[in-house]
Amino acid sequence: MYQYYNPHPKGSKTAKDCVKRAVCKVTGMDYMSVQRMLNRIKNEIGAEHFSCKSVGEELGRRSGWGRIIFDKWGDYSMMDGKTFCKEHPHGKYILKMPRHWVACVDGVLYDTWDCSDEGVCDAWVIEEAQ
């Protein structure tokens, strides 16, 4: 359900690079290429930071990724990372959680920490199982 994953070239565990980690895992791109791509999008759309919601939305649109939006109860998602993994045992996804992105590949969350109990707001569908 969870596997440690950190593609940072220097092994840094700095916060605020979860978007880069998730995109690296599902696309196979290297960390620095993802960083350049996100910063290019940030500059093109005039966003404040590469991890802004608007940058993620634009990346998903440009990449042609599908999207799954989950039911919420008030401000809380009705689905957590564990449940998502059980219900999606095959395919590649980026799960968007409050203030966090994580890669899910074939039912396993890849990240520097186990976020499987966090609520999933929505998900980008990178590659669905056939």
Order of alpha helices (4+ residues) and beta strands (2+ residues): beta-alpha-alpha-alpha-beta-beta-beta-alpha-beta-beta-beta-beta
